[in-house]
Amino acid sequence: MSTECLRLTDEDLSRVGKERIEWAWRKMPVLHQIRAEWEQSLPLKGIKIAACLHISAKTANLARVLKIGGADLVLCASNPLSTQDDIAAALNVVYEIPTFARRGVDNDSYYKQISAALDMKPDLTIDDGADLVTTLHQERPEQAKGVIGGTEETTTGVVRLRAMARDGALKYPLVAVNDALTKHLFDNRYGTGQSAIDGILRATNYLIAGSTFVVVGYGWCGRGVAARAKGLGARVVVVEVDPFKALEAIMDGHEVTTMKGAAKRADFIVTVTGDIHVLGESHIPYLKDGVILANAGHFNVEIDIPFLAKLATRRQVVKKDIEEFTLDDGRRIYLLADGRLVNLACGEGHPVEVMDLSFANQALSAAWLVAEQGKLEAGVYQVPREIDERVARLKLAAYGVEIEELTEEQKRYLASWESGTI
């Protein structure tokens, strides 16, 4: 398969994609500000960037800003079912940003897309799940040595990068954009919370109110999903392995139990842990008839789909994005989007407003890496505090919100140790 076969160039699709990209742009004021600055400063001039991201309207606007900042940019998909074909076509045809992505490609084609992006020999990588970075390190280690740096947007990806760093395998500096306060406090919680529920509703059109809704994992993403399900009237049950997060879930008003205990009662189960087979062999046999299974973690490994298929006597697609597994006793289990990211596979992903924050962090972190070229050793770095705070302030300004400032007296008081009880 030639690399050109991996690019969509349909004119009709591109026109639809352009409309959607421009619609999203209306609600991305932080990127607007960055674009206005970068048109003059060109901080990425001459820098080649390979970005492996979910190909959505929001992503397209990040790509446009990077290009305006001077970058030579190539995109590829970070998930086989998250690509929106009209957006990919618009990027290729309208905005002339090479984009290797098609919805629903097989595993082999997925990695061919990544390889095509790496063929440009990037100076920077921008990743969503770390598939681009790990492929570069495993298949092109010499090429990896020449990379200035990269950014990673997801919890899953940061976990993989930190494992690489511990093993001494990481060959260049990576910024953990996922760990920025303006990312995980908002994108993970409010973005995943709304978009995961939206994807489930689009696929099923089922009622959340009154249901038993199980959330597996109570990190920032899980908190968001649980809060939105509760707000829609569900009885939320949380499954956790971390005692502190489990305690927090209880104090947030949710029931906490084991996966086996939750499986017996669940009407909906959403996995959002980043780990493998959290709904696995010891739990699947207990699932009740008609349960809806969905995953909001990055990879489709959280639900043990091979075991579910082995257990089933019949497997069939009953509706777009819904597969039915019938067990030998007649129970029917429904899996959404092949266990892939339900918010993007069944919906349009996170709301524009939160992606404005996340992509602003991506863009500014990329520019920071270029400015710091040669000063950073291989490793995983936090988003600089000044970037994180700047993104928050720009968003507040877009909302028309002013916040208080400390007086000099207050600053002195907080910085001293002499003043005690007066």
C-alpha positions in Angstrom: 0.0 0.0 0.0 1.5 3.4 -1.0 1.5 6.2 1.5 -0.8 8.2 -0.7 -3.5 5.5 -0.3 -3.5 6.4 3.4 -4.6 10.0 2.7 -8.1 11.1 2.1 -8.5 13.7 -0.7 -12.2 13.6 -1.5 -13.4 17.1 -2.4 -17.0 16.7 -1.1 -15.7 15.3 2.2 -13.3 18.2 2.5 -16.0 20.8 2.2 -17.9 19.2 5.1 -14.8 19.0 7.1 -13.9 22.6 6.6 -17.3 23.7 7.9 -16.8 21.7 11.0 -13.3 22.9 11.6 -14.4 26.5 11.3 -17.3 25.9 13.6 -15.0 24.5 16.3 -12.6 27.4 15.8 -15.3 29.8 17.1 -14.9 28.3 20.6 -11.1 28.2 20.8 -10.1 31.6 22.1 -6.8 30.6 23.7 -5.6 29.2 20.4 -6.8 32.4 18.7 -4.5 34.4 21.0 -1.5 32.1 20.3 -2.2 32.2 16.6 -2.2 36.0 16.6 1.2 36.1 18.4 2.8 33.3 16.3 1.9 35.0 13.0 4.5 37.5 13.9 7.0 35.6 16.0 7.1 32.2 14.0 8.6 30.2 17.0 8.4 27.0 15.0 10.0 28.3 11.8 11.8 25.5 10.0 10.8 22.8 12.6 9.4 19.5 11.2 6.7 18.1 13.4 5.1 14.6 13.3 1.8 14.6 15.3 -0.1 11.4 16.1 -3.5 12.6 17.3 -7.2 12.0 17.1 -8.2 13.5 13.8 -11.1 15.7 14.8 -12.1 19.3 14.1 -10.3 20.5 17.3 -7.1 18.7 16.3 -7.3 20.4 12.9 -7.3 23.8 14.5 -4.2 22.9 16.6 -2.5 21.8 13.3 -3.4 25.1 11.7 -1.9 27.1 14.5 1.3 25.0 14.4 1.6 25.6 10.7 1.0 29.3 11.1 3.8 29.3 13.8 6.2 28.1 11.0 6.1 24.4 11.4 6.4 21.8 8.6 3.7 19.5 9.9 2.5 15.9 9.2 -0.4 14.3 11.0 -1.4 10.6 11.5 -4.2 9.0 13.5 -3.7 7.9 17.1 -6.7 5.5 17.1 -8.2 3.4 14.2 -11.8 4.4 15.1 -11.3 8.1 16.2 -10.6 9.5 12.7 -13.3 11.7 11.3 -12.8 11.2 7.5 -14.2 14.6 6.5 -11.7 16.3 8.8 -8.8 14.3 7.4 -9.9 15.2 3.9 -10.1 18.9 4.7 -6.7 18.9 6.3 -5.2 17.3 3.1 -7.2 19.3 0.5 -8.1 22.7 2.1 -5.3 23.3 4.6 -2.6 21.4 2.7 -1.4 19.6 5.9 -0.4 16.0 5.0 -2.7 13.8 7.1 -2.4 10.0 7.0 -5.7 8.8 8.5 -8.8 6.9 7.6 -11.5 5.7 10.0 -11.7 1.9 10.6 -8.3 0.9 9.2 -6.8 -2.4 10.3 -3.9 -2.7 12.7 -1.3 -3.0 9.8 -2.6 0.1 8.1 -2.7 2.0 11.4 1.0 1.5 11.9 1.7 2.3 8.2 0.1 5.7 8.8 2.5 6.2 11.8 5.4 5.1 9.7 4.4 7.5 6.9 4.4 10.4 9.4 7.9 9.4 10.7 9.3 9.4 7.2 9.5 13.2 7.4 12.2 12.7 10.0 10.6 15.1 12.5 12.4 17.5 14.9 9.5 17.3 17.3 6.8 14.7 18.0 3.3 15.4 19.3 1.6 12.3 20.6 -1.7 11.0 22.0 -1.1 7.6 23.5 2.7 7.3 22.7 2.3 5.0 19.7 4.3 7.5 17.6 7.1 7.7 20.2 7.3 4.0 20.9 7.3 3.1 17.2 10.1 5.6 16.6 12.2 4.2 19.4 11.6 0.6 18.5 11.9 0.7 14.7 14.0 3.8 14.1 16.3 4.2 17.1 18.9 6.2 15.2 16.3 8.6 13.9 15.0 9.1 17.5 18.4 10.4 18.6 18.0 13.4 16.4 14.7 14.5 17.7 14.7 17.8 19.7 11.7 16.8 21.9 8.1 15.9 22.1 4.8 16.3 23.9 2.3 13.7 25.1 -1.3 14.4 25.9 -2.8 11.3 27.6 -2.5 9.6 30.9 -1.8 6.3 29.1 0.9 7.8 27.0 2.7 9.5 30.0 2.7 6.2 31.8 4.4 4.5 28.8 6.9 7.3 28.6 7.8 7.2 32.2 8.3 3.4 31.9 10.7 4.1 29.0 12.5 6.7 31.0 12.9 4.2 34.0 14.3 1.6 31.6 16.8 4.1 30.1 15.1 3.7 26.7 13.9 7.3 26.1 16.2 9.1 23.7 14.9 12.7 23.9 12.9 15.0 26.3 9.1 14.6 26.4 6.7 17.1 28.0 3.8 15.4 29.9 1.0 17.8 28.7 -1.5 15.5 30.4 -0.1 16.5 33.8 -0.7 20.2 33.3 -3.4 21.5 35.7 -5.2 23.1 32.7 -5.3 19.7 31.1 -6.1 17.0 33.6 -8.4 19.1 35.8 -10.5 20.2 32.9 -10.0 18.0 29.8 -9.9 14.7 31.7 -12.7 15.5 34.1 -15.1 17.7 32.2 -14.1 16.6 28.7 -14.1 12.9 29.3 -17.1 13.1 31.5 -19.3 14.8 28.9 -18.0 13.1 25.8 -18.0 9.5 27.1 -21.7 9.9 28.1 -22.4 11.6 24.8 -20.8 8.7 22.9 -22.9 6.1 24.8 -26.1 8.0 24.3 -25.4 8.4 20.6 -24.8 4.7 20.1 -27.6 3.4 22.3 -30.2 6.1 22.8 -30.8 4.4 26.2 -31.9 6.1 29.4 -29.2 6.8 32.0 -31.6 7.8 34.7 -32.5 5.0 37.1 -29.8 2.7 35.7 -26.9 1.1 37.6 -23.9 2.8 36.0 -20.5 1.3 36.8 -17.3 3.4 36.4 -14.1 1.3 36.5 -11.3 3.7 37.7 -11.7 6.9 39.6 -8.9 9.0 38.3 -9.7 12.4 36.8 -11.4 10.8 33.8 -13.4 8.4 36.0 -14.4 11.2 38.3 -15.8 13.1 35.3 -17.8 10.1 33.9 -19.2 9.3 37.4 -20.3 12.9 38.0 -22.1 13.2 34.7 -23.8 9.8 35.1 -24.9 10.8 38.6 -26.2 14.1 37.2 -28.3 12.2 34.7 -29.9 10.2 37.5 -27.9 7.0 37.5 -27.0 4.9 40.6 -23.2 5.2 40.2 -21.0 2.3 41.3 -17.2 2.8 41.3 -14.6 0.1 41.1 -11.1 1.1 42.3 -7.8 -0.5 43.4 -6.5 2.7 45.0 -7.7 3.1 48.6 -7.5 6.9 48.5 -9.5 7.2 45.3 -12.0 4.6 46.6 -12.5 6.7 49.7 -12.9 9.8 47.6 -15.6 8.1 45.5 -17.5 7.2 48.6 -17.3 10.8 49.9 -18.5 12.0 46.5 -21.7 10.0 47.1 -20.9 6.9 45.0 -21.0 3.2 46.0 -17.7 1.4 45.8 -17.3 -2.3 45.3 -15.3 -5.0 43.5 -15.5 -5.6 39.7 -17.2 -9.0 40.3 -19.8 -7.4 42.6 -20.5 -4.6 40.2 -20.7 -6.9 37.1 -23.7 -8.7 38.5 -25.8 -5.5 38.7 -24.6 -3.2 36.0 -26.7 -1.8 33.2 -23.7 0.2 31.9 -20.0 -0.4 32.5 -17.4 2.2 31.5 -13.7 1.3 31.9 -11.4 4.2 32.3 -8.2 3.0 33.9 -5.5 2.7 31.2 -4.8 -0.9 32.3 -5.4 -4.2 30.7 -8.3 -6.6 31.3 -9.9 -4.7 34.2 -13.1 -6.3 33.0 -11.8 -9.8 32.4 -12.2 -13.6 32.8 -13.1 -13.5 36.5 -15.9 -10.8 35.9 -17.4 -11.3 32.4 -19.3 -14.6 33.3 -21.2 -12.6 35.9 -22.5 -9.9 33.6 -26.3 -9.5 33.5 -28.4 -9.8 30.4 -28.4 -6.6 28.3 -25.5 -4.9 29.9 -23.7 -2.1 27.8 -19.9 -2.2 27.9 -17.9 0.8 26.9 -14.3 2.0 27.2 -13.1 5.5 27.8 -9.4 4.6 28.2 -7.0 5.1 25.3 -6.5 1.5 24.1 -9.1 -1.3 23.6 -7.5 -3.6 26.1 -9.4 -2.7 29.2 -12.2 -5.1 28.4 -11.0 -8.6 27.6 -12.7 -8.9 24.2 -11.0 -12.1 23.2 -12.3 -13.9 26.3 -15.8 -12.4 25.7 -15.7 -13.7 22.1 -14.5 -17.1 23.3 -17.4 -17.3 25.8 -20.0 -16.3 23.3 -22.0 -18.8 21.2 -22.9 -16.0 18.7 -21.4 -12.6 17.8 -23.1 -10.1 15.6 -23.3 -6.4 14.9 -26.8 -5.3 15.7 -26.5 -1.6 15.2 -23.8 0.9 14.1 -21.1 0.8 16.8 -22.8 -2.0 18.8 -21.8 -5.6 18.8 -23.9 -8.3 20.5 -22.3 -11.3 22.2 -24.8 -14.1 23.1 -23.7 -16.5 25.9 -24.8 -20.1 26.1 -27.5 -19.4 28.6 -29.1 -16.7 26.4 -27.7 -13.6 28.1 -26.7 -10.9 25.6 -23.7 -8.6 26.2 -23.4 -5.4 24.2 -20.0 -3.9 23.4 -19.7 -0.4 22.0 -17.1 0.5 19.3 -15.0 -2.6 19.6 -13.9 -1.4 23.1 -12.2 1.6 21.7 -12.5 5.2 22.9 -16.3 5.5 23.1 -16.3 9.3 23.1 -14.5 9.5 19.7 -15.6 6.2 18.2 -19.3 6.9 18.9 -19.2 10.7 19.2 -17.2 13.7 18.3 -14.8 13.6 21.3 -14.2 16.2 24.0 -16.1 19.5 23.8 -14.2 22.3 21.9 -13.8 24.5 25.0 -11.7 22.0 26.9 -9.6 21.0 23.9 -8.8 24.7 23.5 -6.9 24.4 26.8 -5.2 21.1 26.1 -4.1 22.1 22.6 -2.8 25.5 23.9 -0.6 23.5 26.2 0.6 21.3 23.3 1.4 24.3 21.1 3.2 26.3 23.8 5.1 23.3 25.1 6.3 22.5 21.5 7.6 26.1 21.2 9.3 25.8 24.6 11.1 22.7 23.6 12.4 24.5 20.5 13.6 27.4 22.7 15.3 25.0 25.1 16.9 22.9 22.4 20.2 21.4 23.6 19.5 22.2 27.3 17.3 19.3 28.2 18.4 15.7 28.8 16.2 12.7 27.7 13.4 12.3 30.2 9.8 13.2 31.0 9.2 16.9 32.0 6.3 18.8 33.5 4.7 21.6 31.5 6.4 24.7 32.8 4.3 26.5 35.4 4.3 29.8 33.5 2.8 28.0 30.4 0.1 26.3 32.5 -0.8 29.5 34.3 -0.8 31.6 31.1 -3.3 29.1 29.5 -5.6 29.5 32.5 -5.4 33.3 32.4 -6.1 33.4 28.7 -9.2 31.2 29.2 -10.4 33.4 32.1 -10.0 36.5 29.9 -12.0 34.8 27.2 -14.8 34.2 29.7 -14.6 37.9 30.7 -13.5 37.0 34.2 -11.2 39.0 36.4 -9.6 37.5 39.5 -8.1 39.1 42.6 -4.4 39.8 43.1 -2.4 39.6 46.2 -1.3 42.9 47.8 2.4 43.4 48.6 1.5 43.0 52.3 -0.2 39.7 51.6 2.8 38.5 49.5 5.2 39.4 52.3 3.0 37.6 54.9 2.8 34.4 52.8 6.6 34.5 52.3 7.5 35.0 55.9 7.7 32.7 58.9 8.0 35.3 61.7 4.3 36.3 61.8 2.2 33.9 63.9 -0.9 34.4 65.9 -1.4 38.1 66.6 
